[in-house]
């Protein structure tokens, strides 16, 4: 089975919610970051153009791999086909907000203080 996997990644970035599609998602070599590579942007030949997808296309132009902090990731889904990439406003009207905590590696145990 030589099927190419496609992932939908949703994450926080500068107060907005980004939704992108990529062929590669992994832990990568940077501790505490999710590695996202081979971003997929649909080739749109229609008259109707989505401005948020065009903004994403311009933002990630020339990027081979991007690293997103693990605490910024909302969810990662494996999907059957690519969808529209988009940037949407964060829903700040709720009463629960994710607290950005630093992600530190665990120490060697209780005796390593």
Secondary structure, DSSP 8 states (H G I E B T S, - for coil): -----EEEEEEEETTEEEEEEEEEEE--SSTTEEEEEEE------SS---HHHHHHHHHTTT-SEEEEEGGGEEEEEEESS----EEEE--TTSS------------S-GGG-
